[in-house]
């Protein structure tokens, strides 16, 4: 009964997605590689295994994030504010961030963010021990080579149970599926053919 409800819920999601976007969206079997990849990625995030997580993310997206962050630091109103931003990453000069690969920058950024949170070790351990990941469905956008995964996660702190619903998108990079973290947060802009000929 539960699997029937899950299938119906996902079929409705896929149909709605196709109607709204006008795209051809096809449900995919649960043994598709993206199902395991999304579980691996979310497990890495909870375990704070940023090196492995970085390898599962689209390189262009990581590079864009690095450039945007560096640009924000460079345009800080005062030298004091620039220095405060650099200190968050544990560096003294902007060129230390510029010389990093996008993957190295991602790792440094995530480590710096979690250091600021300063969560109690026992809370982090409890989240890791109780993590459950359920892939509710996978849908492919025909003609675009995108796969979108709807995922429900559950984990516990010492006082609460936390459930979240994610939409995670995949694209092909060098023949392998990788996560495109920006796809749901920013538009995809492709120059029109007429514009490129001018």
C-alpha angles and dihedrals in degrees: 000000000000092000090049091052091047092050092048092048091050093044088054090049092050092047092049090048091052094047095047097046099032086230127135104248122184126190113239129213118261091244090067110124092244091066092063093038093056090050090049092049096049091046089052091051093052091044090046091234093154097168093060092041091052091057090056094054130086109266094217090055093051091047091051091051091050093050093046092050092048090049091052091051092048091053095050109140093235139022089242092058091046090052092049090053092049091049089059087066093043094245134116103207134042092232089067088066094041094057093055122099113244089254092051090048091051091052092048092046094051093045091049092049094051091045089058091049089053095193117192110262092234091056092050090048092049091052091050093047095049100039114134123181122194120184103211095187149330126223130187125212104220115225093018101066092228126140121195122199125200108207135182118202130190129189139154136229121196090276109022146039112229122202123184136180118215136188107205122183130208132200133180116262118179089342094308131102114250133172118260101205095186100052095095094038104048135029121261106238119200120176113243116245092239091053093052092053094057 
